[in-house]
Amino acid sequence: MPSDKYNPHLPESKKKGLTPKQIEMLEKHAKKHSKKHIDTMIMVMKKEGKSFTAAHKIATEKVGK
């Protein structure tokens, strides 16, 4: 049965535009959250310029954990 958890390795294409600290935090965060949650966070941080915490709150409201 495949796991719906995100592989904590972020592809290079998704790292572009994020700070090293954001990348480090996302890789740790990805162990506990779904791929959709992490992808939403990445989009919010890159396109809207939100902080990690703000992106997490938005992703939780939109897609859950």
All heavy atoms as a GROMACS GRO file, in nm:
protein
  517
    1MET      N    1   0.085  -0.119   0.000
    1MET     CA    2   0.000   0.000   0.000
    1MET      C    3   0.089   0.125   0.000
    1MET      O    4   0.168   0.144   0.092
    1MET     CB    5  -0.087  -0.004   0.125
    1MET     CG    6  -0.190   0.101   0.133
    1MET     SD    7  -0.294   0.056   0.274
    1MET     CE    8  -0.421   0.169   0.255
    2PRO      N    9   0.080   0.209  -0.101
    2PRO     CA   10   0.168   0.326  -0.107
    2PRO      C   11   0.133   0.430  -0.001
    2PRO      O   12   0.017   0.450   0.033
    2PRO     CB   13   0.145   0.382  -0.248
    2PRO     CG   14   0.016   0.325  -0.292
    2PRO     CD   15  -0.006   0.198  -0.216
    3SER      N   16   0.237   0.492   0.049
    3SER     CA   17   0.218   0.595   0.150
    3SER      C   18   0.183   0.727   0.083
    3SER      O   19   0.233   0.759  -0.024
    3SER     CB   20   0.348   0.612   0.230
    3SER     OG   21   0.337   0.721   0.318
    4ASP      N   22   0.094   0.804   0.146
    4ASP     CA   23   0.060   0.934   0.088
    4ASP      C   24   0.148   1.044   0.146
    4ASP      O   25   0.130   1.160   0.120
    4ASP     CB   26  -0.088   0.966   0.111
    4ASP     CG   27  -0.123   0.985   0.257
    4ASP    OD1   28  -0.044   0.943   0.344
    4ASP    OD2   29  -0.228   1.043   0.284
    5LYS      N   30   0.246   1.004   0.226
    5LYS     CA   31   0.338   1.102   0.283
    5LYS      C   32   0.439   1.144   0.178
    5LYS      O   33   0.479   1.068   0.091
    5LYS     CB   34   0.410   1.047   0.406
    5LYS     CG   35   0.318   1.022   0.522
    5LYS     CD   36   0.260   1.150   0.574
    5LYS     CE   37   0.163   1.126   0.686
    5LYS     NZ   38   0.095   1.243   0.731
    6TYR      N   39   0.483   1.267   0.189
    6TYR     CA   40   0.575   1.326   0.092
    6TYR      C   41   0.716   1.275   0.114
    6TYR      O   42   0.762   1.262   0.227
    6TYR     CB   43   0.571   1.477   0.110
    6TYR     CG   44   0.646   1.554   0.004
    6TYR    CD1   45   0.608   1.550  -0.128
    6TYR    CD2   46   0.753   1.632   0.039
    6TYR    CE1   47   0.675   1.622  -0.224
    6TYR    CE2   48   0.822   1.705  -0.056
    6TYR     CZ   49   0.782   1.700  -0.187
    6TYR     OH   50   0.848   1.771  -0.281
    7ASN      N   51   0.785   1.244   0.007
    7ASN     CA   52   0.926   1.211   0.015
    7ASN      C   53   0.999   1.339   0.054
    7ASN      O   54   0.989   1.439  -0.016
    7ASN     CB   55   0.974   1.161  -0.122
    7ASN     CG   56   1.122   1.130  -0.124
    7ASN    OD1   57   1.195   1.161  -0.031
    7ASN    ND2   58   1.166   1.068  -0.231
    8PRO      N   59   1.071   1.338   0.164
    8PRO     CA   60   1.132   1.464   0.212
    8PRO      C   61   1.236   1.526   0.119
    8PRO      O   62   1.274   1.640   0.139
    8PRO     CB   63   1.195   1.426   0.345
    8PRO     CG   64   1.194   1.279   0.352
    8PRO     CD   65   1.094   1.229   0.254
    9HIS      N   66   1.278   1.454   0.017
    9HIS     CA   67   1.372   1.513  -0.077
    9HIS      C   68   1.297   1.606  -0.172
    9HIS      O   69   1.208   1.563  -0.244
    9HIS     CB   70   1.444   1.404  -0.158
    9HIS     CG   71   1.528   1.460  -0.267
    9HIS    ND1   72   1.647   1.523  -0.241
    9HIS    CD2   73   1.510   1.465  -0.400
    9HIS    CE1   74   1.698   1.565  -0.356
    9HIS    NE2   75   1.617   1.531  -0.454
   10LEU      N   76   1.334   1.733  -0.170
   10LEU     CA   77   1.270   1.830  -0.260
   10LEU      C   78   1.350   1.840  -0.389
   10LEU      O   79   1.470   1.863  -0.386
   10LEU     CB   80   1.265   1.968  -0.194
   10LEU     CG   81   1.185   1.979  -0.065
   10LEU    CD1   82   1.200   2.118  -0.008
   10LEU    CD2   83   1.040   1.947  -0.088
   11PRO      N   84   1.285   1.824  -0.503
   11PRO     CA   85   1.357   1.835  -0.631
   11PRO      C   86   1.414   1.976  -0.651
   11PRO      O   87   1.359   2.073  -0.600
   11PRO     CB   88   1.248   1.807  -0.735
   11PRO     CG   89   1.126   1.770  -0.663
   11PRO     CD   90   1.145   1.797  -0.519
   12GLU      N   91   1.522   1.985  -0.724
   12GLU     CA   92   1.587   2.114  -0.749
   12GLU      C   93   1.490   2.217  -0.807
   12GLU      O   94   1.496   2.334  -0.773
   12GLU     CB   95   1.706   2.097  -0.845
   12GLU     CG   96   1.827   2.033  -0.782
   12GLU     CD   97   1.886   2.112  -0.666
   12GLU    OE1   98   1.895   2.237  -0.673
   12GLU    OE2   99   1.923   2.048  -0.566
   13SER      N  100   1.400   2.172  -0.894
   13SER     CA  101   1.307   2.265  -0.957
   13SER      C  102   1.215   2.334  -0.856
   13SER      O  103   1.171   2.445  -0.878
   13SER     CB  104   1.222   2.190  -1.060
   13SER     OG  105   1.145   2.089  -0.997
   14LYS      N  106   1.188   2.267  -0.744
   14LYS     CA  107   1.102   2.326  -0.643
   14LYS      C  108   1.179   2.415  -0.546
   14LYS      O  109   1.122   2.498  -0.478
   14LYS     CB  110   1.028   2.217  -0.565
   14LYS     CG  111   0.927   2.147  -0.652
   14LYS     CD  112   0.830   2.069  -0.570
   14LYS     CE  113   0.727   2.009  -0.664
   14LYS     NZ  114   0.615   1.955  -0.595
   15LYS      N  115   1.310   2.396  -0.538
   15LYS     CA  116   1.392   2.473  -0.443
   15LYS      C  117   1.420   2.615  -0.492
   15LYS      O  118   1.447   2.704  -0.413
   15LYS     CB  119   1.526   2.402  -0.421
   15LYS     CG  120   1.514   2.273  -0.345
   15LYS     CD  121   1.652   2.210  -0.326
   15LYS     CE  122   1.642   2.078  -0.257
   15LYS     NZ  123   1.775   2.016  -0.241
   16LYS      N  124   1.412   2.635  -0.623
   16LYS     CA  125   1.442   2.765  -0.681
   16LYS      C  126   1.351   2.872  -0.622
   16LYS      O  127   1.229   2.857  -0.622
   16LYS     CB  128   1.423   2.758  -0.832
   16LYS     CG  129   1.511   2.850  -0.909
   16LYS     CD  130   1.502   2.820  -1.056
   16LYS     CE  131   1.631   2.861  -1.121
   16LYS     NZ  132   1.641   2.823  -1.258
   17GLY      N  133   1.410   2.979  -0.570
   17GLY     CA  134   1.331   3.087  -0.514
   17GLY      C  135   1.308   3.076  -0.365
   17GLY      O  136   1.251   3.166  -0.305
   18LEU      N  137   1.353   2.966  -0.303
   18LEU     CA  138   1.340   2.951  -0.158
   18LEU      C  139   1.476   2.970  -0.093
   18LEU      O  140   1.580   2.942  -0.153
   18LEU     CB  141   1.288   2.811  -0.123
   18LEU     CG  142   1.149   2.774  -0.174
   18LEU    CD1  143   1.119   2.628  -0.141
   18LEU    CD2  144   1.042   2.864  -0.114
   19THR      N  145   1.475   3.019   0.030
   19THR     CA  146   1.601   3.037   0.102
   19THR      C  147   1.649   2.901   0.153
   19THR      O  148   1.569   2.808   0.168
   19THR     CB  149   1.582   3.131   0.222
   19THR    OG1  150   1.497   3.067   0.319
   19THR    CG2  151   1.524   3.265   0.181
   20PRO      N  152   1.778   2.888   0.183
   20PRO     CA  153   1.829   2.762   0.238
   20PRO      C  154   1.756   2.721   0.367
   20PRO      O  155   1.730   2.604   0.390
   20PRO     CB  156   1.977   2.791   0.264
   20PRO     CG  157   2.011   2.898   0.167
   20PRO     CD  158   1.887   2.982   0.155
   21LYS      N  159   1.720   2.818   0.450
   21LYS     CA  160   1.649   2.788   0.574
   21LYS      C  161   1.509   2.734   0.545
   21LYS      O  162   1.464   2.638   0.610
   21LYS     CB  163   1.641   2.915   0.661
   21LYS     CG  164   1.577   2.892   0.796
   21LYS     CD  165   1.662   2.804   0.884
   21LYS     CE  166   1.601   2.790   1.021
   21LYS     NZ  167   1.671   2.696   1.104
   22GLN      N  168   1.440   2.792   0.447
   22GLN     CA  169   1.307   2.743   0.410
   22GLN      C  170   1.315   2.599   0.359
   22GLN      O  171   1.231   2.516   0.393
   22GLN     CB  172   1.243   2.832   0.304
   22GLN     CG  173   1.195   2.965   0.356
   22GLN     CD  174   1.147   3.056   0.244
   22GLN    OE1  175   1.204   3.060   0.136
   22GLN    NE2  176   1.042   3.131   0.271
   23ILE      N  177   1.416   2.571   0.279
   23ILE     CA  178   1.434   2.437   0.224
   23ILE      C  179   1.458   2.337   0.337
   23ILE      O  180   1.397   2.230   0.342
   23ILE     CB  181   1.550   2.434   0.122
   23ILE    CG1  182   1.513   2.517  -0.001
   23ILE    CG2  183   1.585   2.292   0.082
   23ILE    CD1  184   1.630   2.549  -0.092
   24GLU      N  185   1.545   2.374   0.430
   24GLU     CA  186   1.576   2.287   0.543
   24GLU      C  187   1.450   2.260   0.626
   24GLU      O  188   1.421   2.144   0.662
   24GLU     CB  189   1.682   2.354   0.632
   24GLU     CG  190   1.718   2.275   0.756
   24GLU     CD  191   1.810   2.353   0.848
   24GLU    OE1  192   1.885   2.442   0.801
   24GLU    OE2  193   1.805   2.326   0.969
   25MET      N  194   1.372   2.364   0.654
   25MET     CA  195   1.251   2.348   0.732
   25MET      C  196   1.147   2.263   0.658
   25MET      O  197   1.080   2.180   0.719
   25MET     CB  198   1.194   2.485   0.769
   25MET     CG  199   1.281   2.560   0.869
   25MET     SD  200   1.228   2.729   0.897
   25MET     CE  201   1.076   2.704   0.988
   26LEU      N  202   1.135   2.282   0.526
   26LEU     CA  203   1.040   2.204   0.447
   26LEU      C  204   1.075   2.056   0.446
   26LEU      O  205   0.987   1.970   0.454
   26LEU     CB  206   1.034   2.255   0.303
   26LEU     CG  207   0.942   2.372   0.277
   26LEU    CD1  208   0.967   2.428   0.139
   26LEU    CD2  209   0.796   2.334   0.294
   27GLU      N  210   1.204   2.025   0.435
   27GLU     CA  211   1.245   1.885   0.432
   27GLU      C  212   1.211   1.815   0.564
   27GLU      O  213   1.168   1.701   0.564
   27GLU     CB  214   1.393   1.873   0.396
   27GLU     CG  215   1.415   1.902   0.248
   27GLU     CD  216   1.558   1.897   0.203
   27GLU    OE1  217   1.650   1.896   0.288
   27GLU    OE2  218   1.579   1.895   0.081
   28LYS      N  219   1.227   1.885   0.676
   28LYS     CA  220   1.189   1.827   0.806
   28LYS      C  221   1.037   1.817   0.817
   28LYS      O  222   0.983   1.718   0.865
   28LYS     CB  223   1.243   1.913   0.920
   28LYS     CG  224   1.392   1.904   0.937
   28LYS     CD  225   1.438   1.992   1.052
   28LYS     CE  226   1.589   1.990   1.064
   28LYS     NZ  227   1.636   2.082   1.168
   29HIS      N  228   0.969   1.920   0.772
   29HIS     CA  229   0.823   1.931   0.780
   29HIS      C  230   0.755   1.825   0.694
   29HIS      O  231   0.649   1.773   0.730
   29HIS     CB  232   0.784   2.072   0.733
   29HIS     CG  233   0.645   2.113   0.762
   29HIS    ND1  234   0.599   2.136   0.889
   29HIS    CD2  235   0.540   2.139   0.678
   29HIS    CE1  236   0.472   2.174   0.882
   29HIS    NE2  237   0.434   2.176   0.757
   30ALA      N  238   0.817   1.789   0.582
   30ALA     CA  239   0.759   1.696   0.486
   30ALA      C  240   0.743   1.555   0.541
   30ALA      O  241   0.664   1.477   0.489
   30ALA     CB  242   0.843   1.694   0.358
   31LYS      N  243   0.816   1.524   0.646
   31LYS     CA  244   0.806   1.390   0.704
   31LYS      C  245   0.670   1.367   0.770
   31LYS      O  246   0.629   1.254   0.786
   31LYS     CB  247   0.918   1.368   0.804
   31LYS     CG  248   1.055   1.365   0.740
   31LYS     CD  249   1.164   1.355   0.841
   31LYS     CE  250   1.300   1.363   0.773
   31LYS     NZ  251   1.409   1.368   0.869
   32LYS      N  252   0.602   1.474   0.807
   32LYS     CA  253   0.475   1.463   0.881
   32LYS      C  254   0.353   1.507   0.802
   32LYS      O  255   0.242   1.495   0.850
   32LYS     CB  256   0.483   1.546   1.009
   32LYS     CG  257   0.587   1.499   1.106
   32LYS     CD  258   0.587   1.580   1.233
   32LYS     CE  259   0.693   1.531   1.327
   32LYS     NZ  260   0.697   1.608   1.449
   33HIS      N  261   0.374   1.560   0.682
   33HIS     CA  262   0.262   1.614   0.604
   33HIS      C  263   0.258   1.557   0.464
   33HIS      O  264   0.358   1.507   0.412
   33HIS     CB  265   0.272   1.767   0.599
   33HIS     CG  266   0.254   1.831   0.733
   33HIS    ND1  267   0.132   1.852   0.789
   33HIS    CD2  268   0.346   1.875   0.823
   33HIS    CE1  269   0.148   1.908   0.909
   33HIS    NE2  270   0.277   1.922   0.931
   34SER      N  271   0.140   1.568   0.401
   34SER     CA  272   0.119   1.512   0.267
   34SER      C  273   0.192   1.594   0.160
   34SER      O  274   0.230   1.710   0.182
   34SER     CB  275  -0.030   1.510   0.234
   34SER     OG  276  -0.079   1.642   0.219
   35LYS      N  277   0.207   1.533   0.043
   35LYS     CA  278   0.271   1.600  -0.069
   35LYS      C  279   0.192   1.725  -0.109
   35LYS      O  280   0.250   1.830  -0.136
   35LYS     CB  281   0.281   1.505  -0.188
   35LYS     CG  282   0.348   1.566  -0.310
   35LYS     CD  283   0.352   1.466  -0.425
   35LYS     CE  284   0.427   1.515  -0.546
   35LYS     NZ  285   0.422   1.655  -0.577
   36LYS      N  286   0.061   1.714  -0.108
   36LYS     CA  287  -0.024   1.827  -0.147
   36LYS      C  288  -0.005   1.944  -0.049
   36LYS      O  289  -0.001   2.060  -0.090
   36LYS     CB  290  -0.170   1.782  -0.149
   36LYS     CG  291  -0.262   1.880  -0.215
   36LYS     CD  292  -0.400   1.818  -0.236
   36LYS     CE  293  -0.490   1.916  -0.307
   36LYS     NZ  294  -0.623   1.862  -0.329
   37HIS      N  295   0.008   1.914   0.080
   37HIS     CA  296   0.031   2.017   0.182
   37HIS      C  297   0.164   2.088   0.155
   37HIS      O  298   0.170   2.211   0.153
   37HIS     CB  299   0.033   1.951   0.321
   37HIS     CG  300   0.063   2.045   0.433
   37HIS    ND1  301  -0.037   2.110   0.503
   37HIS    CD2  302   0.180   2.086   0.488
   37HIS    CE1  303   0.020   2.186   0.596
   37HIS    NE2  304   0.150   2.173   0.588
   38ILE      N  305   0.270   2.010   0.131
   38ILE     CA  306   0.403   2.068   0.106
   38ILE      C  307   0.404   2.148  -0.023
   38ILE      O  308   0.458   2.259  -0.027
   38ILE     CB  309   0.511   1.958   0.105
   38ILE    CG1  310   0.517   1.884   0.240
   38ILE    CG2  311   0.648   2.017   0.068
   38ILE    CD1  312   0.548   1.971   0.360
   39ASP      N  313   0.344   2.095  -0.128
   39ASP     CA  314   0.339   2.167  -0.257
   39ASP      C  315   0.264   2.299  -0.243
   39ASP      O  316   0.304   2.400  -0.302
   39ASP     CB  317   0.275   2.081  -0.365
   39ASP     CG  318   0.365   1.967  -0.411
   39ASP    OD1  319   0.486   1.970  -0.380
   39ASP    OD2  320   0.313   1.875  -0.477
   40THR      N  321   0.158   2.300  -0.165
   40THR     CA  322   0.083   2.424  -0.142
   40THR      C  323   0.169   2.524  -0.066
   40THR      O  324   0.173   2.643  -0.100
   40THR     CB  325  -0.048   2.396  -0.063
   40THR    OG1  326  -0.127   2.303  -0.138
   40THR    CG2  327  -0.127   2.523  -0.040
   41MET      N  328   0.242   2.477   0.034
   41MET     CA  329   0.331   2.565   0.109
   41MET      C  330   0.437   2.627   0.018
   41MET      O  331   0.464   2.747   0.026
   41MET     CB  332   0.400   2.489   0.224
   41MET     CG  333   0.310   2.463   0.341
   41MET     SD  334   0.401   2.390   0.479
   41MET     CE  335   0.508   2.526   0.527
   42ILE      N  336   0.496   2.545  -0.067
   42ILE     CA  337   0.601   2.593  -0.158
   42ILE      C  338   0.544   2.702  -0.250
   42ILE      O  339   0.604   2.808  -0.268
   42ILE     CB  340   0.661   2.477  -0.240
   42ILE    CG1  341   0.743   2.386  -0.149
   42ILE    CG2  342   0.746   2.529  -0.355
   42ILE    CD1  343   0.786   2.255  -0.212
   43MET      N  344   0.426   2.676  -0.306
   43MET     CA  345   0.363   2.772  -0.396
   43MET      C  346   0.336   2.904  -0.324
   43MET      O  347   0.365   3.011  -0.376
   43MET     CB  348   0.232   2.713  -0.451
   43MET     CG  349   0.171   2.792  -0.564
   43MET     SD  350   0.037   2.905  -0.520
   43MET     CE  351  -0.068   2.816  -0.414
   44VAL      N  352   0.284   2.897  -0.203
   44VAL     CA  353   0.251   3.018  -0.127
   44VAL      C  354   0.378   3.097  -0.093
   44VAL      O  355   0.382   3.219  -0.108
   44VAL     CB  356   0.172   2.982   0.002
   44VAL    CG1  357   0.160   3.100   0.094
   44VAL    CG2  358   0.034   2.930  -0.034
   45MET      N  359   0.483   3.027  -0.053
   45MET     CA  360   0.608   3.097  -0.017
   45MET      C  361   0.672   3.161  -0.140
   45MET      O  362   0.721   3.273  -0.133
   45MET     CB  363   0.706   3.000   0.049
   45MET     CG  364   0.668   2.965   0.190
   45MET     SD  365   0.796   2.878   0.282
   45MET     CE  366   0.791   2.719   0.204
   46LYS      N  367   0.670   3.091  -0.254
   46LYS     CA  368   0.734   3.143  -0.374
   46LYS      C  369   0.652   3.253  -0.441
   46LYS      O  370   0.705   3.358  -0.474
   46LYS     CB  371   0.759   3.031  -0.474
   46LYS     CG  372   0.872   2.939  -0.432
   46LYS     CD  373   0.875   2.812  -0.513
   46LYS     CE  374   0.955   2.821  -0.637
   46LYS     NZ  375   0.970   2.691  -0.705
   47LYS      N  376   0.524   3.229  -0.462
   47LYS     CA  377   0.443   3.323  -0.540
   47LYS      C  378   0.389   3.439  -0.459
   47LYS      O  379   0.374   3.548  -0.511
   47LYS     CB  380   0.328   3.248  -0.607
   47LYS     CG  381   0.379   3.143  -0.702
   47LYS     CD  382   0.282   3.106  -0.808
   47LYS     CE  383   0.353   3.009  -0.896
   47LYS     NZ  384   0.309   2.964  -1.010
   48GLU      N  385   0.359   3.415  -0.331
   48GLU     CA  386   0.302   3.521  -0.249
   48GLU      C  387   0.403   3.582  -0.153
   48GLU      O  388   0.373   3.679  -0.086
   48GLU     CB  389   0.180   3.467  -0.173
   48GLU     CG  390   0.068   3.421  -0.264
   48GLU     CD  391  -0.050   3.364  -0.189
   48GLU    OE1  392  -0.069   3.400  -0.070
   48GLU    OE2  393  -0.125   3.285  -0.248
   49GLY      N  394   0.521   3.521  -0.143
   49GLY     CA  395   0.626   3.574  -0.056
   49GLY      C  396   0.595   3.562   0.093
   49GLY      O  397   0.648   3.637   0.173
   50LYS      N  398   0.511   3.466   0.128
   50LYS     CA  399   0.473   3.448   0.268
   50LYS      C  400   0.583   3.374   0.344
   50LYS      O  401   0.665   3.305   0.286
   50LYS     CB  402   0.343   3.366   0.280
   50LYS     CG  403   0.225   3.426   0.209
   50LYS     CD  404   0.159   3.531   0.292
   50LYS     CE  405   0.030   3.578   0.225
   50LYS     NZ  406  -0.036   3.682   0.296
   51SER      N  407   0.580   3.387   0.476
   51SER     CA  408   0.675   3.316   0.561
   51SER      C  409   0.637   3.169   0.570
   51SER      O  410   0.527   3.128   0.530
   51SER     CB  411   0.673   3.376   0.702
   51SER     OG  412   0.549   3.347   0.765
   52PHE      N  413   0.727   3.089   0.625
   52PHE     CA  414   0.702   2.946   0.644
   52PHE      C  415   0.577   2.925   0.728
   52PHE      O  416   0.490   2.845   0.693
   52PHE     CB  417   0.823   2.881   0.711
   52PHE     CG  418   0.809   2.733   0.729
   52PHE    CD1  419   0.852   2.646   0.630
   52PHE    CD2  420   0.754   2.680   0.844
   52PHE    CE1  421   0.839   2.509   0.646
   52PHE    CE2  422   0.742   2.543   0.861
   52PHE     CZ  423   0.785   2.458   0.761
   53THR      N  424   0.566   2.997   0.839
   53THR     CA  425   0.453   2.982   0.930
   53THR      C  426   0.321   3.021   0.862
   53THR      O  427   0.221   2.950   0.875
   53THR     CB  428   0.474   3.066   1.058
   53THR    OG1  429   0.600   3.028   1.116
   53THR    CG2  430   0.364   3.046   1.158
   54ALA      N  431   0.322   3.132   0.789
   54ALA     CA  432   0.201   3.176   0.720
   54ALA      C  433   0.162   3.075   0.612
   54ALA      O  434   0.044   3.043   0.595
   54ALA     CB  435   0.222   3.314   0.658
   55ALA      N  436   0.262   3.023   0.540
   55ALA     CA  437   0.235   2.924   0.435
   55ALA      C  438   0.178   2.796   0.495
   55ALA      O  439   0.088   2.735   0.438
   55ALA     CB  440   0.363   2.894   0.357
   56HIS      N  441   0.227   2.756   0.612
   56HIS     CA  442   0.176   2.636   0.678
   56HIS      C  443   0.029   2.655   0.716
   56HIS      O  444  -0.053   2.566   0.694
   56HIS     CB  445   0.259   2.604   0.802
   56HIS     CG  446   0.202   2.491   0.882
   56HIS    ND1  447   0.205   2.361   0.838
   56HIS    CD2  448   0.140   2.489   1.001
   56HIS    CE1  449   0.147   2.284   0.928
   56HIS    NE2  450   0.106   2.360   1.029
   57LYS      N  451  -0.002   2.771   0.770
   57LYS     CA  452  -0.141   2.798   0.811
   57LYS      C  453  -0.234   2.794   0.689
   57LYS      O  454  -0.341   2.733   0.694
   57LYS     CB  455  -0.149   2.935   0.879
   57LYS     CG  456  -0.285   2.965   0.934
   57LYS     CD  457  -0.288   3.096   1.011
   57LYS     CE  458  -0.428   3.123   1.064
   57LYS     NZ  459  -0.437   3.248   1.136
   58ILE      N  460  -0.194   2.856   0.579
   58ILE     CA  461  -0.274   2.858   0.457
   58ILE      C  462  -0.291   2.716   0.402
   58ILE      O  463  -0.401   2.675   0.366
   58ILE     CB  464  -0.211   2.952   0.352
   58ILE    CG1  465  -0.224   3.097   0.399
   58ILE    CG2  466  -0.275   2.932   0.215
   58ILE    CD1  467  -0.139   3.195   0.321
   59ALA      N  468  -0.181   2.641   0.398
   59ALA     CA  469  -0.188   2.504   0.345
   59ALA      C  470  -0.277   2.416   0.432
   59ALA      O  471  -0.353   2.332   0.380
   59ALA     CB  472  -0.048   2.444   0.337
   60THR      N  473  -0.273   2.434   0.562
   60THR     CA  474  -0.357   2.355   0.652
   60THR      C  475  -0.504   2.387   0.629
   60THR      O  476  -0.588   2.297   0.625
   60THR     CB  477  -0.318   2.381   0.799
   60THR    OG1  478  -0.180   2.347   0.817
   60THR    CG2  479  -0.402   2.298   0.894
   61GLU      N  480  -0.535   2.515   0.607
   61GLU     CA  481  -0.674   2.555   0.581
   61GLU      C  482  -0.723   2.503   0.446
   61GLU      O  483  -0.837   2.459   0.434
   61GLU     CB  484  -0.687   2.707   0.586
   61GLU     CG  485  -0.672   2.766   0.725
   61GLU     CD  486  -0.663   2.918   0.726
   61GLU    OE1  487  -0.664   2.981   0.617
   61GLU    OE2  488  -0.653   2.973   0.837
   62LYS      N  489  -0.636   2.506   0.344
   62LYS     CA  490  -0.676   2.466   0.208
   62LYS      C  491  -0.684   2.315   0.190
   62LYS      O  492  -0.780   2.266   0.134
   62LYS     CB  493  -0.580   2.523   0.105
   62LYS     CG  494  -0.598   2.669   0.075
   62LYS     CD  495  -0.508   2.711  -0.039
   62LYS     CE  496  -0.532   2.855  -0.075
   62LYS     NZ  497  -0.448   2.895  -0.190
   63VAL      N  498  -0.580   2.244   0.234
   63VAL     CA  499  -0.573   2.100   0.203
   63VAL      C  500  -0.564   2.011   0.325
   63VAL      O  501  -0.568   1.889   0.312
   63VAL     CB  502  -0.454   2.067   0.110
   63VAL    CG1  503  -0.468   2.136  -0.023
   63VAL    CG2  504  -0.322   2.100   0.173
   64GLY      N  505  -0.551   2.067   0.442
   64GLY     CA  506  -0.535   1.985   0.562
   64GLY      C  507  -0.391   1.940   0.578
   64GLY      O  508  -0.301   1.996   0.518
   65LYS      N  509  -0.372   1.837   0.658
   65LYS     CA  510  -0.235   1.791   0.684
   65LYS      C  511  -0.202   1.681   0.587
   65LYS      O  512  -0.100   1.640   0.563
   65LYS     CB  513  -0.222   1.742   0.827
   65LYS     CG  514  -0.240   1.858   0.924
   65LYS     CD  515  -0.201   1.817   1.063
   65LYS     CE  516  -0.214   1.937   1.154
   65LYS     NZ  517  -0.125   1.942   1.259
   0.00000   0.00000   0.00000
